[in-house]
Amino acid sequence: MRLLEERLGVTLLTRTTRRVVPTPAGDYLLQNIQPLFDEIENRMASLDEFRKCPRGNLRITVTDESLGFFLRPRIADFLKNYPEISLEISTDLRLIDIVDEGFDAGVRLGELVTQGMISVPVSPDIQFAVVGAPTYFKSHALPKTPARLQEHNCIGVRLPTHGKIYPWRFRQKGKDLKFQPVGQFVCNNVFGARDACLDGIGLAYIPKIVAEEHIQNGKLISVLEPFCPTHLGFHLFYPRHHRHSMPLSLFVEEMKVK
């Protein structure tokens, strides 16, 4: 209090050996700042509402396959549990700067997550597969090794960030191999590549989960399985300074692999 009096240049309290009482200046200050303290207390108390019924807006950028196969089944429950939280989902294959583009978080394969981000797995690891339709294999032999892919019409997926065709990765005799696909058809997502396979255009290298249903019903054939690697699964990532956001914390908890 003495420091405040020295700063203001005004005596706020009269001090005796028996008691301390406000001076007229002290009374004036108390009457004028008390409502401000009350307002601060009310605002602090209002934060309890966020704990009782969290509210806010979330913008998340995801890939089509992470949304369709892993996030979508959980989103409905999340919105039901937290009716005051609004969620905006944007599907995009680009490796964007989520801060610059105004997103709270993103979902990408674990190997593509920017260093320095907090990263939480939202799917198991992803097995890739090389697939083709029975109609395609009527006129093309099944490849027995990755080297034989040079004899095939390989469907490319062009990465939007770098503009390059995504290389096919294999593991043979303990070594990692890369194959650059060459063929008549290129698209910009794995669903387009899968559909081109179903149409008999050629072979595609895609997450097996995207083709699984068609492999099971015989519309696609998986080849080179002993050589196809497993990649880190999809991860939800966000900047460290967002870690205390209540809506984001709840979303992460709902989406992460249990």
Helices and strands as residue ranges (DSSP letters): H 2-8, E 13-15, E 20-22, H 24-52, E 56-62, H 64-66, I 67-71, H 72-81, E 85-91, E 105-109, G 110-112, E 118-121, E 126-132, H 134-137, G 146-151, E 156-157, E 168-172, E 175-179, E 186-187, H 190-198, E 204-207, H 208-216, E 221-223, G 225-227, E 230-231, E 234-238, G 240-242, H 246-255
